[in-house]
Amino acid sequence: MALRSLKLAVILLLFTSTALVIPAFADDAESQLQTAKKLLDEVIASDDRQKLDQAATILEAQLQKPGFDPSTITVQIQNTAQSYQIIDQPKQSLDWWQKLIKVEPDNWRAWAKVVQCAQALNDLKERDMARDKVLDLNKLGKVDQKMFCREQFSSGDKKIMAFEFFKPDTEFGIEFALHVSTKNTLDSQLRRYTLGESTTDTQVARELKEIGPNDHMYSVDGFDKRGQWLLTMTTKKPTYEELRAMVITDLDKQRPDSQPENHTK
């Protein structure tokens, strides 16, 4: 995805650029850092991968210097990691998020980004380790949100952002919500999918003896401006991989006008 399309999302992470133009190959460490800052600023305006790589090279060289304090460039490390992720370079992005975590081990947003990048690289061991860290930080009260984004991915011309709740949300017990937009209109949601357990559905099914007394009813539902539809209802909670596959399959379907179900989420 082009950097320009996500400029507003990234600009919140960027530092104020210097007005000075400093030679790119200056020996002075401060001059090198100012050059990296300037290059990263220009990446936002120019979609220039070469400048991003140049900035990353400069920062890496500083980090390798004996005695250099990486905490002095955490903003630059973060911006580099985010910029690589936006242009769909998860390997480079993961490397820079891991650099940030070494300096800020309790930065839950950085750990969540590791989850996203590891998922994109199909490194499930790294993904699950980072996810566990996010959950642990939440238990310690170091997370200021009720959910985190565990994946951003594309299917055709659609962009999907998957959110995992730290505890089931609302009376319908929502554990996952996947928001769908087109790649060119990220601020306009086309569809939403949820996985959760409705306490009412579970209670009714138990009373009718359709399920055992300790069983639960989980549903995966889709929503758009026309209404709601049921993808599946099951006593076996789908894994994230199964949920993801259901959503991708459903996105490929041409849906008729949706008829509201008996419950609304």
C-alpha positions in Angstrom: 0.0 0.0 0.0 1.3 3.4 -0.8 2.5 5.5 2.1 0.5 8.5 1.0 -2.9 6.7 1.4 -2.1 6.3 5.1 -0.5 9.6 5.7 -3.0 10.6 8.4 -2.4 7.4 10.3 1.3 7.7 10.3 1.7 11.4 10.9 0.6 10.9 14.5 3.8 8.9 15.0 6.2 11.3 13.3 8.4 13.8 14.9 8.8 17.4 13.9 11.3 17.6 11.2 14.4 19.8 11.3 14.5 22.7 8.9 18.2 22.2 8.3 19.5 20.4 5.3 22.5 18.4 6.5 24.9 16.4 4.3 23.9 12.7 4.2 27.4 11.5 4.7 28.4 13.8 7.6 30.6 12.1 10.1 29.1 13.8 13.1 26.6 11.5 14.8 24.0 14.2 15.4 24.2 15.3 11.8 23.6 11.7 10.8 20.5 11.5 13.0 19.2 14.8 11.6 19.6 13.4 8.1 17.6 10.3 9.1 14.9 12.5 10.5 14.7 14.5 7.3 14.6 11.4 5.1 11.8 9.9 7.1 9.8 13.2 6.8 10.3 13.1 3.1 9.1 9.5 2.9 5.6 10.6 3.9 5.5 13.1 1.0 7.3 11.2 -1.7 6.5 7.5 -1.1 10.2 7.0 -1.6 11.4 3.5 -0.5 15.0 4.4 -1.2 14.9 7.3 1.3 13.3 4.9 3.9 16.1 2.4 3.4 18.7 5.2 3.7 17.2 6.4 6.9 17.1 2.9 8.2 20.8 2.4 7.3 21.8 5.5 9.2 19.8 4.6 12.3 21.2 1.1 12.2 24.7 2.4 12.1 24.1 4.6 15.1 22.6 1.7 17.1 25.7 -0.4 16.4 28.1 2.2 17.9 29.5 1.2 21.3 27.9 3.2 24.1 25.1 4.6 21.9 21.8 5.1 23.9 19.0 3.7 21.7 16.4 5.4 24.0 17.4 8.7 22.3 15.9 7.6 19.0 12.8 5.6 20.0 10.6 7.8 17.9 12.7 7.3 14.8 12.8 3.6 15.4 9.0 3.5 15.7 8.5 5.6 12.5 10.8 3.4 10.6 9.0 0.3 11.7 5.6 1.8 10.9 6.7 3.0 7.5 8.0 -0.4 6.5 4.7 -2.0 7.6 2.7 0.5 5.6 4.5 -0.4 2.4 3.9 -4.1 3.0 7.5 -5.0 4.1 6.7 -7.1 7.2 10.2 -8.6 7.6 11.9 -5.1 7.8 9.0 -3.8 9.9 9.3 -6.7 12.3 13.0 -6.1 12.7 12.4 -2.5 13.7 9.5 -3.2 16.1 11.8 -5.7 17.8 14.5 -3.0 18.1 11.9 -0.8 19.8 10.8 -3.5 22.2 14.4 -3.9 23.4 14.3 -0.3 24.5 10.6 -0.3 25.6 9.7 -3.8 26.8 6.3 -2.7 28.1 5.2 -1.0 24.9 2.1 -3.0 24.2 1.5 -1.3 20.9 4.9 -2.4 19.6 4.2 -6.0 20.8 0.9 -5.9 18.9 2.7 -4.8 15.8 5.0 -7.8 16.2 1.9 -10.0 16.2 0.8 -8.4 13.0 4.1 -8.7 11.2 4.7 -12.2 12.4 1.3 -13.2 11.1 2.1 -11.7 7.7 5.3 -13.7 7.6 3.5 -16.9 8.8 5.7 -17.1 11.8 3.1 -18.4 14.1 5.5 -19.1 17.0 6.7 -15.5 17.0 3.1 -14.3 16.6 1.8 -16.4 19.6 4.7 -15.3 21.8 4.0 -11.7 21.1 0.3 -12.1 21.5 0.9 -13.7 25.0 3.0 -10.7 25.9 0.2 -8.3 24.9 -2.3 -10.3 27.0 0.2 -10.3 30.0 0.7 -6.5 29.7 -3.1 -6.1 29.7 -3.4 -8.1 32.9 -0.8 -5.8 34.5 -2.9 -2.8 33.6 -0.5 -1.5 31.1 -2.9 -1.4 28.1 -5.3 1.5 27.8 -7.7 -0.2 25.3 -10.2 -3.0 25.5 -8.9 -4.6 22.3 -5.9 -4.7 20.0 -5.4 -5.1 16.3 -3.8 -8.5 15.8 -3.7 -8.5 12.0 -4.1 -6.2 8.9 -4.4 -8.1 5.6 -5.8 -7.9 2.1 -8.2 -10.1 0.1 -8.6 -8.9 -3.5 -9.4 -5.2 -3.3 -10.5 -5.4 0.3 -8.5 -4.4 3.4 -9.3 -6.2 6.6 -8.4 -5.2 10.1 -8.9 -7.9 12.8 -9.3 -6.8 16.4 -9.2 -9.1 19.4 -10.9 -8.1 22.6 -9.2 -8.8 25.9 -12.5 -10.0 27.4 -15.8 -10.7 25.7 -17.4 -7.4 24.8 -21.1 -6.6 25.2 -23.9 -9.1 26.0 -23.1 -11.0 22.8 -19.6 -11.9 24.1 -17.7 -10.5 21.1 -14.2 -11.9 21.1 -13.1 -10.8 17.6 -14.3 -8.1 15.2 -13.0 -7.9 11.6 -13.6 -4.6 9.8 -13.6 -4.5 6.0 -12.9 -1.6 3.8 -11.6 -1.1 0.3 -7.9 -0.3 0.0 -8.6 3.1 -1.4 -11.2 4.1 1.2 -9.9 2.9 4.5 -12.1 5.3 6.5 -15.3 3.8 5.0 -16.3 0.5 6.4 -18.0 -1.9 4.0 -18.6 -4.8 6.3 -18.0 -6.1 9.8 -17.7 -9.6 11.0 -17.8 -10.8 14.6 -17.1 -14.0 16.6 -18.8 -14.3 19.9 -21.1 -16.2 22.3 -24.6 -14.9 22.9 -25.6 -15.8 26.5 -29.2 -16.0 25.3 -28.4 -18.4 22.5 -26.5 -20.6 24.9 -29.2 -20.5 27.5 -32.0 -21.4 25.0 -30.0 -24.2 23.5 -29.3 -25.7 26.9 -33.0 -25.4 27.9 -34.0 -27.2 24.7 -31.3 -29.8 25.4 -29.8 -29.1 22.0 -26.5 -28.8 23.7 -25.1 -30.2 27.0 -25.2 -28.2 30.2 -21.6 -27.1 29.9 -21.6 -26.4 26.2 -21.7 -23.0 24.6 -23.1 -21.6 21.4 -20.7 -19.5 19.3 -21.7 -17.6 16.2 -19.9 -15.8 13.4 -22.0 -13.0 12.0 -21.6 -10.6 9.1 -23.0 -7.0 9.0 -23.3 -4.3 6.4 -25.6 -1.3 5.9 -28.4 -3.6 4.8 -28.4 -5.8 7.8 -27.0 -8.9 9.4 -26.4 -12.5 8.4 -25.2 -15.7 10.1 -22.1 -17.4 8.7 -22.1 -20.2 11.3 -23.3 -21.2 14.7 -21.4 -24.0 16.5 -20.5 -25.4 20.0 -16.9 -25.5 19.0 -15.3 -22.0 19.1 -13.5 -21.4 15.8 -9.8 -20.7 15.9 -8.6 -17.4 14.6 -7.3 -19.2 11.5 -10.8 -20.7 10.9 -12.5 -17.4 11.5 -10.1 -15.7 9.1 -10.9 -18.3 6.4 -14.6 -17.9 6.9 -14.4 -14.2 6.4 -12.3 -14.4 3.3 -14.8 -17.0 1.8 -17.8 -14.8 2.6 -16.2 -11.7 1.1 -16.1 -13.5 -2.2 -19.9 -14.0 -2.2 -22.3 -11.7 -3.8 -24.8 -11.2 -0.9 -28.5 -10.6 -1.5 -30.2 -8.1 0.6 -29.5 -9.2 4.2 -32.4 -10.2 6.4 -32.0 -9.3 10.1 -31.5 -12.2 12.5 -33.2 -12.7 15.8 -30.4 -10.9 17.6 -28.5 -7.7 16.8 -24.9 -7.0 17.8 
